[in-house]
Amino acid sequence: MKLTGIVLVFVLAAFLTGCAGMTATQQRMLSGGAIGTAAGLGTAAIVGAPLAVGAAAGAAAGVVGGYVVDEIER
């Protein structure tokens, strides 16, 4: 249990520092991709489609959506 907690702390620190030097465009695209992946995965689970296909389609749509939002914000 203790080892799992230590590993979790290091993984979380890696994710947080990995996003530190990103531009606003990159951050929006990454956020869109993450949200799209979750939405696509949930939709695929509900309709009975392959989960990988739903996650990939959602991620692609989310990245494009994040880019579009960034362009509108400029």
PDB file of N, CA, C and O in Angstrom:
ATOM      1  N   MET A   1       0.824  -1.196   0.000  1.00  0.00           N
ATOM      2  CA  MET A   1       0.000   0.000   0.000  1.00  0.00           C
ATOM      3  C   MET A   1       0.865   1.257   0.000  1.00  0.00           C
ATOM      4  O   MET A   1       0.565   2.224  -0.700  1.00  0.00           O
ATOM      5  N   LYS A   2       1.926   1.239   0.777  1.00  0.00           N
ATOM      6  CA  LYS A   2       2.797   2.403   0.868  1.00  0.00           C
ATOM      7  C   LYS A   2       3.498   2.656  -0.466  1.00  0.00           C
ATOM      8  O   LYS A   2       3.648   3.805  -0.881  1.00  0.00           O
ATOM      9  N   LEU A   3       3.927   1.585  -1.135  1.00  0.00           N
ATOM     10  CA  LEU A   3       4.596   1.725  -2.427  1.00  0.00           C
ATOM     11  C   LEU A   3       3.645   2.294  -3.476  1.00  0.00           C
ATOM     12  O   LEU A   3       4.049   3.108  -4.307  1.00  0.00           O
ATOM     13  N   THR A   4       2.396   1.871  -3.441  1.00  0.00           N
ATOM     14  CA  THR A   4       1.402   2.385  -4.381  1.00  0.00           C
ATOM     15  C   THR A   4       1.217   3.887  -4.201  1.00  0.00           C
ATOM     16  O   THR A   4       1.115   4.621  -5.184  1.00  0.00           O
ATOM     17  N   GLY A   5       1.174   4.341  -2.973  1.00  0.00           N
ATOM     18  CA  GLY A   5       1.035   5.769  -2.702  1.00  0.00           C
ATOM     19  C   GLY A   5       2.217   6.570  -3.207  1.00  0.00           C
ATOM     20  O   GLY A   5       2.046   7.660  -3.753  1.00  0.00           O
ATOM     21  N   ILE A   6       3.412   6.040  -3.029  1.00  0.00           N
ATOM     22  CA  ILE A   6       4.619   6.730  -3.500  1.00  0.00           C
ATOM     23  C   ILE A   6       4.622   6.816  -5.023  1.00  0.00           C
ATOM     24  O   ILE A   6       4.934   7.863  -5.592  1.00  0.00           O
ATOM     25  N   VAL A   7       4.275   5.718  -5.675  1.00  0.00           N
ATOM     26  CA  VAL A   7       4.223   5.705  -7.142  1.00  0.00           C
ATOM     27  C   VAL A   7       3.175   6.690  -7.639  1.00  0.00           C
ATOM     28  O   VAL A   7       3.411   7.409  -8.610  1.00  0.00           O
ATOM     29  N   LEU A   8       2.027   6.731  -6.987  1.00  0.00           N
ATOM     30  CA  LEU A   8       0.965   7.655  -7.372  1.00  0.00           C
ATOM     31  C   LEU A   8       1.420   9.106  -7.257  1.00  0.00           C
ATOM     32  O   LEU A   8       1.111   9.920  -8.127  1.00  0.00           O
ATOM     33  N   VAL A   9       2.142   9.434  -6.209  1.00  0.00           N
ATOM     34  CA  VAL A   9       2.656  10.798  -6.036  1.00  0.00           C
ATOM     35  C   VAL A   9       3.619  11.153  -7.164  1.00  0.00           C
ATOM     36  O   VAL A   9       3.552  12.257  -7.704  1.00  0.00           O
ATOM     37  N   PHE A  10       4.510  10.238  -7.527  1.00  0.00           N
ATOM     38  CA  PHE A  10       5.457  10.514  -8.607  1.00  0.00           C
ATOM     39  C   PHE A  10       4.764  10.652  -9.957  1.00  0.00           C
ATOM     40  O   PHE A  10       5.138  11.510 -10.757  1.00  0.00           O
ATOM     41  N   VAL A  11       3.771   9.831 -10.218  1.00  0.00           N
ATOM     42  CA  VAL A  11       3.032   9.925 -11.480  1.00  0.00           C
ATOM     43  C   VAL A  11       2.282  11.248 -11.550  1.00  0.00           C
ATOM     44  O   VAL A  11       2.286  11.908 -12.589  1.00  0.00           O
ATOM     45  N   LEU A  12       1.644  11.638 -10.467  1.00  0.00           N
ATOM     46  CA  LEU A  12       0.926  12.908 -10.434  1.00  0.00           C
ATOM     47  C   LEU A  12       1.878  14.084 -10.628  1.00  0.00           C
ATOM     48  O   LEU A  12       1.557  15.026 -11.353  1.00  0.00           O
ATOM     49  N   ALA A  13       3.029  14.039  -9.997  1.00  0.00           N
ATOM     50  CA  ALA A  13       4.025  15.104 -10.163  1.00  0.00           C
ATOM     51  C   ALA A  13       4.515  15.172 -11.601  1.00  0.00           C
ATOM     52  O   ALA A  13       4.732  16.264 -12.127  1.00  0.00           O
ATOM     53  N   ALA A  14       4.691  14.034 -12.239  1.00  0.00           N
ATOM     54  CA  ALA A  14       5.134  14.017 -13.636  1.00  0.00           C
ATOM     55  C   ALA A  14       4.087  14.647 -14.542  1.00  0.00           C
ATOM     56  O   ALA A  14       4.435  15.395 -15.456  1.00  0.00           O
ATOM     57  N   PHE A  15       2.816  14.359 -14.306  1.00  0.00           N
ATOM     58  CA  PHE A  15       1.760  14.952 -15.121  1.00  0.00           C
ATOM     59  C   PHE A  15       1.692  16.459 -14.924  1.00  0.00           C
ATOM     60  O   PHE A  15       1.534  17.205 -15.890  1.00  0.00           O
ATOM     61  N   LEU A  16       1.807  16.906 -13.693  1.00  0.00           N
ATOM     62  CA  LEU A  16       1.698  18.337 -13.422  1.00  0.00           C
ATOM     63  C   LEU A  16       2.872  19.122 -13.995  1.00  0.00           C
ATOM     64  O   LEU A  16       2.675  20.206 -14.543  1.00  0.00           O
ATOM     65  N   THR A  17       4.069  18.604 -13.880  1.00  0.00           N
ATOM     66  CA  THR A  17       5.222  19.326 -14.409  1.00  0.00           C
ATOM     67  C   THR A  17       5.323  19.185 -15.916  1.00  0.00           C
ATOM     68  O   THR A  17       5.910  20.043 -16.576  1.00  0.00           O
ATOM     69  N   GLY A  18       4.772  18.138 -16.465  1.00  0.00           N
ATOM     70  CA  GLY A  18       4.810  17.941 -17.913  1.00  0.00           C
ATOM     71  C   GLY A  18       3.966  18.961 -18.656  1.00  0.00           C
ATOM     72  O   GLY A  18       4.245  19.261 -19.817  1.00  0.00           O
ATOM     73  N   CYS A  19       2.952  19.494 -18.018  1.00  0.00           N
ATOM     74  CA  CYS A  19       2.065  20.463 -18.650  1.00  0.00           C
ATOM     75  C   CYS A  19       2.474  21.904 -18.356  1.00  0.00           C
ATOM     76  O   CYS A  19       1.805  22.833 -18.808  1.00  0.00           O
ATOM     77  N   ALA A  20       3.545  22.105 -17.616  1.00  0.00           N
ATOM     78  CA  ALA A  20       3.910  23.443 -17.154  1.00  0.00           C
ATOM     79  C   ALA A  20       4.352  24.363 -18.281  1.00  0.00           C
ATOM     80  O   ALA A  20       4.045  25.554 -18.243  1.00  0.00           O
ATOM     81  N   GLY A  21       5.053  23.858 -19.271  1.00  0.00           N
ATOM     82  CA  GLY A  21       5.592  24.716 -20.310  1.00  0.00           C
ATOM     83  C   GLY A  21       4.758  24.766 -21.574  1.00  0.00           C
ATOM     84  O   GLY A  21       5.269  25.128 -22.634  1.00  0.00           O
ATOM     85  N   MET A  22       3.493  24.413 -21.484  1.00  0.00           N
ATOM     86  CA  MET A  22       2.651  24.367 -22.674  1.00  0.00           C
ATOM     87  C   MET A  22       2.066  25.737 -22.978  1.00  0.00           C
ATOM     88  O   MET A  22       1.820  26.541 -22.078  1.00  0.00           O
ATOM     89  N   THR A  23       1.852  25.985 -24.259  1.00  0.00           N
ATOM     90  CA  THR A  23       1.183  27.220 -24.664  1.00  0.00           C
ATOM     91  C   THR A  23      -0.309  27.088 -24.392  1.00  0.00           C
ATOM     92  O   THR A  23      -0.798  26.001 -24.084  1.00  0.00           O
ATOM     93  N   ALA A  24      -1.020  28.191 -24.507  1.00  0.00           N
ATOM     94  CA  ALA A  24      -2.471  28.166 -24.291  1.00  0.00           C
ATOM     95  C   ALA A  24      -3.153  27.265 -25.314  1.00  0.00           C
ATOM     96  O   ALA A  24      -4.098  26.550 -24.982  1.00  0.00           O
ATOM     97  N   THR A  25      -2.678  27.296 -26.550  1.00  0.00           N
ATOM     98  CA  THR A  25      -3.249  26.434 -27.592  1.00  0.00           C
ATOM     99  C   THR A  25      -3.061  24.970 -27.245  1.00  0.00           C
ATOM    100  O   THR A  25      -3.996  24.178 -27.358  1.00  0.00           O
ATOM    101  N   GLN A  26      -1.865  24.607 -26.826  1.00  0.00           N
ATOM    102  CA  GLN A  26      -1.597  23.216 -26.470  1.00  0.00           C
ATOM    103  C   GLN A  26      -2.437  22.776 -25.280  1.00  0.00           C
ATOM    104  O   GLN A  26      -2.933  21.649 -25.251  1.00  0.00           O
ATOM    105  N   GLN A  27      -2.599  23.652 -24.305  1.00  0.00           N
ATOM    106  CA  GLN A  27      -3.404  23.311 -23.130  1.00  0.00           C
ATOM    107  C   GLN A  27      -4.865  23.104 -23.506  1.00  0.00           C
ATOM    108  O   GLN A  27      -5.507  22.174 -23.018  1.00  0.00           O
ATOM    109  N   ARG A  28      -5.392  23.964 -24.369  1.00  0.00           N
ATOM    110  CA  ARG A  28      -6.790  23.815 -24.783  1.00  0.00           C
ATOM    111  C   ARG A  28      -6.994  22.547 -25.601  1.00  0.00           C
ATOM    112  O   ARG A  28      -7.997  21.851 -25.442  1.00  0.00           O
ATOM    113  N   MET A  29      -6.038  22.249 -26.477  1.00  0.00           N
ATOM    114  CA  MET A  29      -6.156  21.039 -27.284  1.00  0.00           C
ATOM    115  C   MET A  29      -6.056  19.789 -26.411  1.00  0.00           C
ATOM    116  O   MET A  29      -6.787  18.822 -26.628  1.00  0.00           O
ATOM    117  N   LEU A  30      -5.164  19.802 -25.433  1.00  0.00           N
ATOM    118  CA  LEU A  30      -5.027  18.659 -24.531  1.00  0.00           C
ATOM    119  C   LEU A  30      -6.281  18.484 -23.685  1.00  0.00           C
ATOM    120  O   LEU A  30      -6.761  17.365 -23.504  1.00  0.00           O
ATOM    121  N   SER A  31      -6.806  19.580 -23.172  1.00  0.00           N
ATOM    122  CA  SER A  31      -8.034  19.505 -22.379  1.00  0.00           C
ATOM    123  C   SER A  31      -9.194  19.005 -23.228  1.00  0.00           C
ATOM    124  O   SER A  31      -9.976  18.162 -22.787  1.00  0.00           O
ATOM    125  N   GLY A  32      -9.303  19.520 -24.433  1.00  0.00           N
ATOM    126  CA  GLY A  32     -10.361  19.064 -25.335  1.00  0.00           C
ATOM    127  C   GLY A  32     -10.237  17.590 -25.651  1.00  0.00           C
ATOM    128  O   GLY A  32     -11.234  16.870 -25.695  1.00  0.00           O
ATOM    129  N   GLY A  33      -9.009  17.141 -25.870  1.00  0.00           N
ATOM    130  CA  GLY A  33      -8.785  15.724 -26.151  1.00  0.00           C
ATOM    131  C   GLY A  33      -9.162  14.838 -24.980  1.00  0.00           C
ATOM    132  O   GLY A  33      -9.752  13.774 -25.165  1.00  0.00           O
ATOM    133  N   ALA A  34      -8.825  15.271 -23.780  1.00  0.00           N
ATOM    134  CA  ALA A  34      -9.156  14.484 -22.586  1.00  0.00           C
ATOM    135  C   ALA A  34     -10.668  14.425 -22.365  1.00  0.00           C
ATOM    136  O   ALA A  34     -11.219  13.364 -22.070  1.00  0.00           O
ATOM    137  N   ILE A  35     -11.322  15.559 -22.508  1.00  0.00           N
ATOM    138  CA  ILE A  35     -12.775  15.594 -22.338  1.00  0.00           C
ATOM    139  C   ILE A  35     -13.452  14.788 -23.445  1.00  0.00           C
ATOM    140  O   ILE A  35     -14.405  14.052 -23.187  1.00  0.00           O
ATOM    141  N   GLY A  36     -12.962  14.928 -24.671  1.00  0.00           N
ATOM    142  CA  GLY A  36     -13.521  14.169 -25.787  1.00  0.00           C
ATOM    143  C   GLY A  36     -13.344  12.671 -25.622  1.00  0.00           C
ATOM    144  O   GLY A  36     -14.237  11.894 -25.959  1.00  0.00           O
ATOM    145  N   THR A  37     -12.190  12.265 -25.103  1.00  0.00           N
ATOM    146  CA  THR A  37     -11.954  10.840 -24.860  1.00  0.00           C
ATOM    147  C   THR A  37     -12.964  10.292 -23.865  1.00  0.00           C
ATOM    148  O   THR A  37     -13.543   9.228 -24.085  1.00  0.00           O
ATOM    149  N   ALA A  38     -13.174  11.006 -22.786  1.00  0.00           N
ATOM    150  CA  ALA A  38     -14.135  10.558 -21.773  1.00  0.00           C
ATOM    151  C   ALA A  38     -15.550  10.513 -22.347  1.00  0.00           C
ATOM    152  O   ALA A  38     -16.292   9.562 -22.098  1.00  0.00           O
ATOM    153  N   ALA A  39     -15.920  11.528 -23.107  1.00  0.00           N
ATOM    154  CA  ALA A  39     -17.260  11.557 -23.694  1.00  0.00           C
ATOM    155  C   ALA A  39     -17.438  10.442 -24.720  1.00  0.00           C
ATOM    156  O   ALA A  39     -18.478   9.784 -24.749  1.00  0.00           O
ATOM    157  N   GLY A  40     -16.433  10.228 -25.558  1.00  0.00           N
ATOM    158  CA  GLY A  40     -16.510   9.164 -26.553  1.00  0.00           C
ATOM    159  C   GLY A  40     -16.563   7.788 -25.922  1.00  0.00           C
ATOM    160  O   GLY A  40     -17.290   6.911 -26.389  1.00  0.00           O
ATOM    161  N   LEU A  41     -15.801   7.601 -24.869  1.00  0.00           N
ATOM    162  CA  LEU A  41     -15.794   6.327 -24.154  1.00  0.00           C
ATOM    163  C   LEU A  41     -17.153   6.065 -23.513  1.00  0.00           C
ATOM    164  O   LEU A  41     -17.679   4.955 -23.585  1.00  0.00           O
ATOM    165  N   GLY A  42     -17.706   7.080 -22.896  1.00  0.00           N
ATOM    166  CA  GLY A  42     -19.027   6.929 -22.280  1.00  0.00           C
ATOM    167  C   GLY A  42     -20.114   6.654 -23.301  1.00  0.00           C
ATOM    168  O   GLY A  42     -20.985   5.813 -23.082  1.00  0.00           O
ATOM    169  N   THR A  43     -20.061   7.363 -24.415  1.00  0.00           N
ATOM    170  CA  THR A  43     -21.050   7.153 -25.470  1.00  0.00           C
ATOM    171  C   THR A  43     -20.942   5.751 -26.047  1.00  0.00           C
ATOM    172  O   THR A  43     -21.955   5.085 -26.262  1.00  0.00           O
ATOM    173  N   ALA A  44     -19.719   5.302 -26.299  1.00  0.00           N
ATOM    174  CA  ALA A  44     -19.520   3.958 -26.844  1.00  0.00           C
ATOM    175  C   ALA A  44     -20.023   2.894 -25.878  1.00  0.00           C
ATOM    176  O   ALA A  44     -20.590   1.888 -26.303  1.00  0.00           O
ATOM    177  N   ALA A  45     -19.822   3.108 -24.600  1.00  0.00           N
ATOM    178  CA  ALA A  45     -20.296   2.140 -23.612  1.00  0.00           C
ATOM    179  C   ALA A  45     -21.816   2.082 -23.579  1.00  0.00           C
ATOM    180  O   ALA A  45     -22.400   1.013 -23.402  1.00  0.00           O
ATOM    181  N   ILE A  46     -22.449   3.228 -23.749  1.00  0.00           N
ATOM    182  CA  ILE A  46     -23.912   3.272 -23.702  1.00  0.00           C
ATOM    183  C   ILE A  46     -24.529   2.615 -24.934  1.00  0.00           C
ATOM    184  O   ILE A  46     -25.490   1.854 -24.812  1.00  0.00           O
ATOM    185  N   VAL A  47     -23.985   2.902 -26.121  1.00  0.00           N
ATOM    186  CA  VAL A  47     -24.585   2.381 -27.356  1.00  0.00           C
ATOM    187  C   VAL A  47     -24.065   1.006 -27.740  1.00  0.00           C
ATOM    188  O   VAL A  47     -24.582   0.398 -28.677  1.00  0.00           O
ATOM    189  N   GLY A  48     -23.063   0.504 -27.048  1.00  0.00           N
ATOM    190  CA  GLY A  48     -22.554  -0.833 -27.325  1.00  0.00           C
ATOM    191  C   GLY A  48     -21.522  -0.903 -28.431  1.00  0.00           C
ATOM    192  O   GLY A  48     -21.277  -1.978 -28.979  1.00  0.00           O
ATOM    193  N   ALA A  49     -20.920   0.209 -28.764  1.00  0.00           N
ATOM    194  CA  ALA A  49     -19.871   0.239 -29.790  1.00  0.00           C
ATOM    195  C   ALA A  49     -18.536  -0.146 -29.149  1.00  0.00           C
ATOM    196  O   ALA A  49     -18.415  -0.136 -27.924  1.00  0.00           O
ATOM    197  N   PRO A  50     -17.537  -0.482 -29.963  1.00  0.00           N
ATOM    198  CA  PRO A  50     -16.210  -0.768 -29.393  1.00  0.00           C
ATOM    199  C   PRO A  50     -15.673   0.444 -28.626  1.00  0.00           C
ATOM    200  O   PRO A  50     -15.712   1.568 -29.127  1.00  0.00           O
ATOM    201  N   LEU A  51     -15.181   0.213 -27.426  1.00  0.00           N
ATOM    202  CA  LEU A  51     -14.733   1.313 -26.571  1.00  0.00           C
ATOM    203  C   LEU A  51     -13.557   2.067 -27.165  1.00  0.00           C
ATOM    204  O   LEU A  51     -13.480   3.289 -27.042  1.00  0.00           O
ATOM    205  N   ALA A  52     -12.635   1.350 -27.812  1.00  0.00           N
ATOM    206  CA  ALA A  52     -11.464   2.011 -28.397  1.00  0.00           C
ATOM    207  C   ALA A  52     -11.873   2.961 -29.513  1.00  0.00           C
ATOM    208  O   ALA A  52     -11.293   4.037 -29.658  1.00  0.00           O
ATOM    209  N   VAL A  53     -12.860   2.571 -30.293  1.00  0.00           N
ATOM    210  CA  VAL A  53     -13.330   3.429 -31.384  1.00  0.00           C
ATOM    211  C   VAL A  53     -13.983   4.683 -30.814  1.00  0.00           C
ATOM    212  O   VAL A  53     -13.738   5.787 -31.301  1.00  0.00           O
ATOM    213  N   GLY A  54     -14.805   4.522 -29.796  1.00  0.00           N
ATOM    214  CA  GLY A  54     -15.445   5.676 -29.174  1.00  0.00           C
ATOM    215  C   GLY A  54     -14.440   6.624 -28.555  1.00  0.00           C
ATOM    216  O   GLY A  54     -14.565   7.842 -28.681  1.00  0.00           O
ATOM    217  N   ALA A  55     -13.437   6.064 -27.881  1.00  0.00           N
ATOM    218  CA  ALA A  55     -12.416   6.899 -27.250  1.00  0.00           C
ATOM    219  C   ALA A  55     -11.593   7.641 -28.296  1.00  0.00           C
ATOM    220  O   ALA A  55     -11.294   8.822 -28.126  1.00  0.00           O
ATOM    221  N   ALA A  56     -11.226   6.956 -29.375  1.00  0.00           N
ATOM    222  CA  ALA A  56     -10.423   7.597 -30.424  1.00  0.00           C
ATOM    223  C   ALA A  56     -11.210   8.688 -31.138  1.00  0.00           C
ATOM    224  O   ALA A  56     -10.683   9.770 -31.397  1.00  0.00           O
ATOM    225  N   ALA A  57     -12.463   8.407 -31.453  1.00  0.00           N
ATOM    226  CA  ALA A  57     -13.287   9.413 -32.128  1.00  0.00           C
ATOM    227  C   ALA A  57     -13.524  10.615 -31.220  1.00  0.00           C
ATOM    228  O   ALA A  57     -13.465  11.759 -31.671  1.00  0.00           O
ATOM    229  N   GLY A  58     -13.789  10.359 -29.957  1.00  0.00           N
ATOM    230  CA  GLY A  58     -13.993  11.453 -29.011  1.00  0.00           C
ATOM    231  C   GLY A  58     -12.744  12.289 -28.819  1.00  0.00           C
ATOM    232  O   GLY A  58     -12.819  13.514 -28.727  1.00  0.00           O
ATOM    233  N   ALA A  59     -11.592  11.629 -28.758  1.00  0.00           N
ATOM    234  CA  ALA A  59     -10.328  12.356 -28.603  1.00  0.00           C
ATOM    235  C   ALA A  59     -10.064  13.245 -29.805  1.00  0.00           C
ATOM    236  O   ALA A  59      -9.666  14.401 -29.655  1.00  0.00           O
ATOM    237  N   ALA A  60     -10.286  12.705 -30.998  1.00  0.00           N
ATOM    238  CA  ALA A  60     -10.059  13.498 -32.212  1.00  0.00           C
ATOM    239  C   ALA A  60     -10.986  14.708 -32.249  1.00  0.00           C
ATOM    240  O   ALA A  60     -10.554  15.821 -32.547  1.00  0.00           O
ATOM    241  N   ALA A  61     -12.251  14.486 -31.947  1.00  0.00           N
ATOM    242  CA  ALA A  61     -13.203  15.593 -31.936  1.00  0.00           C
ATOM    243  C   ALA A  61     -12.844  16.611 -30.856  1.00  0.00           C
ATOM    244  O   ALA A  61     -12.985  17.815 -31.068  1.00  0.00           O
ATOM    245  N   GLY A  62     -12.388  16.143 -29.718  1.00  0.00           N
ATOM    246  CA  GLY A  62     -12.015  17.044 -28.633  1.00  0.00           C
ATOM    247  C   GLY A  62     -10.808  17.898 -28.957  1.00  0.00           C
ATOM    248  O   GLY A  62     -10.772  19.081 -28.616  1.00  0.00           O
ATOM    249  N   VAL A  63      -9.813  17.311 -29.616  1.00  0.00           N
ATOM    250  CA  VAL A  63      -8.622  18.077 -30.004  1.00  0.00           C
ATOM    251  C   VAL A  63      -9.004  19.155 -31.010  1.00  0.00           C
ATOM    252  O   VAL A  63      -8.566  20.300 -30.900  1.00  0.00           O
ATOM    253  N   VAL A  64      -9.818  18.785 -31.988  1.00  0.00           N
ATOM    254  CA  VAL A  64     -10.266  19.775 -32.978  1.00  0.00           C
ATOM    255  C   VAL A  64     -11.089  20.859 -32.287  1.00  0.00           C
ATOM    256  O   VAL A  64     -10.930  22.044 -32.579  1.00  0.00           O
ATOM    257  N   GLY A  65     -11.960  20.457 -31.380  1.00  0.00           N
ATOM    258  CA  GLY A  65     -12.755  21.434 -30.642  1.00  0.00           C
ATOM    259  C   GLY A  65     -11.896  22.371 -29.811  1.00  0.00           C
ATOM    260  O   GLY A  65     -12.166  23.570 -29.748  1.00  0.00           O
ATOM    261  N   GLY A  66     -10.865  21.835 -29.175  1.00  0.00           N
ATOM    262  CA  GLY A  66      -9.951  22.672 -28.404  1.00  0.00           C
ATOM    263  C   GLY A  66      -9.222  23.679 -29.271  1.00  0.00           C
ATOM    264  O   GLY A  66      -9.006  24.820 -28.864  1.00  0.00           O
ATOM    265  N   TYR A  67      -8.843  23.252 -30.471  1.00  0.00           N
ATOM    266  CA  TYR A  67      -8.166  24.164 -31.397  1.00  0.00           C
ATOM    267  C   TYR A  67      -9.118  25.263 -31.865  1.00  0.00           C
ATOM    268  O   TYR A  67      -8.736  26.431 -31.945  1.00  0.00           O
ATOM    269  N   VAL A  68     -10.347  24.886 -32.170  1.00  0.00           N
ATOM    270  CA  VAL A  68     -11.334  25.868 -32.625  1.00  0.00           C
ATOM    271  C   VAL A  68     -11.613  26.885 -31.519  1.00  0.00           C
ATOM    272  O   VAL A  68     -11.689  28.084 -31.786  1.00  0.00           O
ATOM    273  N   VAL A  69     -11.764  26.419 -30.295  1.00  0.00           N
ATOM    274  CA  VAL A  69     -11.990  27.333 -29.173  1.00  0.00           C
ATOM    275  C   VAL A  69     -10.814  28.288 -29.027  1.00  0.00           C
ATOM    276  O   VAL A  69     -11.007  29.477 -28.775  1.00  0.00           O
ATOM    277  N   ASP A  70      -9.601  27.779 -29.183  1.00  0.00           N
ATOM    278  CA  ASP A  70      -8.423  28.636 -29.077  1.00  0.00           C
ATOM    279  C   ASP A  70      -8.414  29.696 -30.170  1.00  0.00           C
ATOM    280  O   ASP A  70      -8.069  30.850 -29.914  1.00  0.00           O
ATOM    281  N   GLU A  71      -8.788  29.316 -31.375  1.00  0.00           N
ATOM    282  CA  GLU A  71      -8.822  30.290 -32.475  1.00  0.00           C
ATOM    283  C   GLU A  71      -9.893  31.350 -32.239  1.00  0.00           C
ATOM    284  O   GLU A  71      -9.690  32.519 -32.570  1.00  0.00           O
ATOM    285  N   ILE A  72     -11.021  30.959 -31.678  1.00  0.00           N
ATOM    286  CA  ILE A  72     -12.089  31.916 -31.388  1.00  0.00           C
ATOM    287  C   ILE A  72     -11.659  32.881 -30.286  1.00  0.00           C
ATOM    288  O   ILE A  72     -11.984  34.068 -30.338  1.00  0.00           O
ATOM    289  N   GLU A  73     -10.929  32.377 -29.291  1.00  0.00           N
ATOM    290  CA  GLU A  73     -10.486  33.205 -28.169  1.00  0.00           C
ATOM    291  C   GLU A  73      -9.470  34.267 -28.583  1.00  0.00           C
ATOM    292  O   GLU A  73      -9.317  35.276 -27.895  1.00  0.00           O
ATOM    293  N   ARG A  74      -8.790  34.053 -29.678  1.00  0.00           N
ATOM    294  CA  ARG A  74      -7.766  35.022 -30.108  1.00  0.00           C
ATOM    295  C   ARG A  74      -8.378  36.259 -30.596  1.00  0.00           C
ATOM    296  O   ARG A  74      -7.670  37.182 -30.997  1.00  0.00           O
TER     297      ARG A  74
END
